[in-house]
Amino acid sequence: MEKKEEMAVFKSYLRRLMRDLQDLKKAIKEKNLEEAERLIDDLIEDTQKDIED
């Protein structure tokens, strides 16, 4: 993969991570612990899949 393509993929990953973290922060602020836990579980699952690729 070309360097430019790698950077685009990485930036896309970071944008998704930022959205997930913002959603998590909102859930915590609203004391919606079930949603916060679900978001954390999703982040863990996605990260595990990325590690295994």
C-alpha positions as CSV (number, residue, x, y, z in Angstrom):
1,M,0.0,0.0,0.0
2,E,1.3,3.4,-0.9
3,K,2.2,5.8,1.9
4,K,-0.6,8.3,0.9
5,E,-3.2,5.5,1.0
6,E,-1.9,4.3,4.4
7,M,-2.3,7.8,5.7
8,A,-5.9,8.0,4.4
9,V,-6.8,4.7,6.0
10,F,-5.2,5.8,9.3
11,K,-7.0,9.2,9.2
12,S,-10.3,7.4,8.6
13,Y,-9.7,5.2,11.6
14,L,-8.9,8.2,13.7
15,R,-12.1,10.0,12.6
16,R,-14.2,7.0,13.6
17,L,-12.3,6.7,16.9
18,M,-13.0,10.4,17.6
19,R,-16.7,9.9,17.0
20,D,-16.8,6.9,19.3
21,L,-15.0,8.7,22.0
22,Q,-17.3,11.7,21.7
23,D,-20.3,9.4,22.0
24,L,-18.8,7.7,25.0
25,K,-18.1,11.1,26.7
26,K,-21.8,12.1,26.1
27,A,-23.1,8.8,27.5
28,I,-21.0,9.3,30.6
29,K,-22.0,12.9,31.0
30,E,-25.7,11.8,30.8
31,K,-25.0,9.0,33.3
32,N,-26.1,6.5,30.7
33,L,-23.8,3.8,31.9
34,E,-25.4,1.0,29.8
35,E,-24.6,3.0,26.6
36,A,-21.2,3.8,27.9
37,E,-20.4,0.2,28.6
38,R,-21.8,-0.8,25.1
39,L,-19.5,1.8,23.4
40,I,-16.5,0.6,25.4
41,D,-17.3,-3.0,24.5
42,D,-17.5,-2.0,20.8
43,L,-14.2,-0.2,21.0
44,I,-12.5,-3.2,22.5
45,E,-14.0,-5.5,19.9
46,D,-13.0,-3.3,17.0
47,T,-9.5,-2.9,18.4
48,Q,-9.1,-6.7,18.9
49,K,-10.2,-7.3,15.3
50,D,-7.7,-4.7,14.1
51,I,-4.9,-6.3,16.0
52,E,-5.7,-9.7,14.5
53,D,-5.7,-8.5,10.9
